[in-house]
Amino acid sequence: MADRRRDQTIYAERQKLLDVNTATVAELASIPGIDKARARDIVQLRERRGPFRDLEELRVLPGWEGETFEEVRAHLAVQRRLRG
C-alpha cells in the first residue's frame, strides 16, 4: 500500500505544470522542446508585455508552430491571479 501511494505521489509531481508567468529561464529550459534560447525569449516576452493571460500568446515567438507548440504546451500553464 505504501508503494502505491509513493508511486501516485511521483506521478502527480511529474504531472505538475510550469507557470510561464513565474518560471525562470532554467525552469523553462527543463521542459522538453524548450532550449535555453527559447526559454530566454519567453522570459523576455513576459518582461516586455507583462504576464501572459493565455498560452496562445507564446505563438508570437518565431518557429513555434503546430505540433511543437502543442507538445510544449502540455507542460505549461498560466496561473490566474485573483485580485483581492
C-alpha positions as CSV (number, residue, x, y, z in Angstrom):
1,M,0.0,0.0,0.0
2,A,2.8,2.4,0.8
3,D,4.5,1.7,-2.5
4,R,1.2,2.5,-4.3
5,R,0.9,5.9,-2.5
6,R,4.6,6.7,-3.3
7,D,4.0,5.8,-7.0
8,Q,0.9,8.1,-7.1
9,T,2.9,10.9,-5.5
10,I,5.7,10.6,-8.0
11,Y,3.1,10.5,-10.9
12,A,1.4,13.6,-9.5
13,E,4.7,15.5,-9.2
14,R,5.6,14.7,-12.8
15,Q,2.2,16.0,-13.9
16,K,2.8,19.4,-12.4
17,L,2.6,22.2,-14.9
18,L,5.1,25.0,-15.0
19,D,3.6,28.5,-14.8
20,V,5.0,30.6,-17.6
21,N,4.4,33.8,-15.5
22,T,6.8,32.8,-12.8
23,A,9.2,30.3,-14.4
24,T,12.8,31.1,-14.7
25,V,14.9,30.5,-17.8
26,A,16.4,27.4,-16.2
27,E,13.0,26.0,-15.3
28,L,11.6,26.7,-18.8
29,A,14.7,25.1,-20.4
30,S,14.0,21.9,-18.4
31,I,10.8,21.4,-20.5
32,P,11.2,19.0,-23.5
33,G,11.1,21.1,-26.6
34,I,12.4,24.3,-25.0
35,D,16.1,25.1,-25.2
36,K,17.8,27.9,-23.3
37,A,17.4,30.4,-26.2
38,R,13.7,29.7,-26.4
39,A,13.4,30.0,-22.6
40,R,15.1,33.4,-22.7
41,D,12.7,34.5,-25.4
42,I,9.7,33.5,-23.3
43,V,11.0,35.4,-20.2
44,Q,11.9,38.5,-22.3
45,L,8.4,38.5,-23.9
46,R,6.9,38.3,-20.5
47,E,9.1,41.2,-19.2
48,R,8.2,43.3,-22.2
49,R,4.4,42.6,-22.4
50,G,3.6,41.7,-18.8
51,P,2.1,38.4,-17.5
52,F,0.6,36.0,-20.0
53,R,-3.2,35.6,-20.0
54,D,-3.1,32.6,-22.3
55,L,-0.6,30.1,-23.6
56,E,-1.6,31.1,-27.1
57,E,0.3,34.3,-26.6
58,L,3.5,32.3,-26.9
59,R,2.7,31.7,-30.6
60,V,4.1,35.1,-31.5
61,L,7.6,33.7,-30.9
62,P,9.1,32.6,-34.3
63,G,9.4,28.9,-35.1
64,W,6.7,27.7,-32.8
65,E,4.2,26.0,-35.0
66,G,1.6,23.2,-34.6
67,E,2.9,20.0,-33.2
68,T,6.0,21.5,-31.5
69,F,3.9,24.1,-29.7
70,E,1.3,21.5,-28.7
71,E,4.0,19.2,-27.2
72,V,5.5,22.0,-25.1
73,R,2.1,23.4,-24.1
74,A,1.3,20.1,-22.4
75,H,3.9,21.0,-19.8
76,L,2.9,24.7,-19.2
77,A,0.2,26.6,-17.5
78,V,-0.9,30.2,-17.0
79,Q,-1.9,30.7,-13.4
80,R,-4.7,33.1,-13.0
81,R,-4.1,35.5,-10.1
82,L,-7.2,36.9,-8.3
83,R,-7.0,40.5,-7.1
84,G,-8.0,41.0,-3.5
